Amino acid sequence: MQQETLRAEERVTSGSRVSRRLRRDGRVPGVVYGADFDTRSVHVSDRELYAVLHTDAGRNAIIEVDIDGTQVLTVAREIQRDPVRGIITHLDFIQVKLDTAIDAEVALEFLGVPLGVRDDGGIVEMIDSSVMISALPNAIPQSIEISIEHLGIHDTIKVEDLPAIDGVEYLADTDHPLLTVSLPAIEVEPEPIDMLEGEEGVEAEGDEEASAEEEG
């Protein structure tokens, strides 16, 4: 997997006011840490960060963070975003070693149109669009493909159905469902209410009460 380089500057001060000022200046605050690396607060260019995280590797890109001349091999994790604008507001860079496996979330690509959809009018219900794996940083796949053309109504793709990949271990339960084909729900129309009959019933009941009062 190709390594990306990201320049970073160390933050000498912290706090919400400092972070807001950095974001106004086009910088994203973050931290870099690892098992044998002292935690350092940094900030990086939002444009350079966007480019690094939008390669084919996506969020699993191996990023060499250059902190004022000190290089640290990392992956981006704990990415926080603004709930309205969607921009990254903070993230962690976790140190990695190329000979040590790490956990990663990998996107699933379901290929083809199921038989149950094509021939029986079924629908595809996606349960999970990604799966957690463990692998060496350079062995993390960009995505995992699996064909679903053979699926009929009520058939399901589970973790155990995913293809075996050298150096990749699936972390989810083998029977965890990822996608299923089902029949669309049938909408039942409510029975019409006969308003005329109801009104007559009320009117008749009222007449009976009036008659009872007259007799009394």
C-alpha angles and dihedrals in degrees: 000000000000117000120227126209122221124185116222136182123212118247112229093185131036141191139101094285092053091047092051091050091050092052091050087054092052096259129127119213120223146145132245119208143151146160093279100022126085112238112259128187112225144166128216138190111275090218094050090046091051091052093049094050094046100062120109088273092059115184090354094064115134105239125196102207112205108205106190091314098326112111121210124180108225150154124223117249140160092036111188121200137192105258093222107033097030094222121141111260100175140354144174125238108208118201114240136187121217092227096050124079120236134190117254139173112232127192120242122225114203109201128208137003115289120241089236090060097041099043106022105034094248127153132229115241112196114207100174128010094191141035135211117241140173119224144133110283092250093047098056107118120230088230140339119241127205130170118236098177092109096056119116130190111310092010116136137201112221134184089261089062094059116108120265111249123193111253094007124114121191110225100194123088111279092235094050108125119234104174138000138187116226141163116264116257114264113233112223114209114223116248112259116253115232099228094180092057091048093049091049090050091053092045092049091049090051091050091052091052091049091050091050091053092050091050090048 
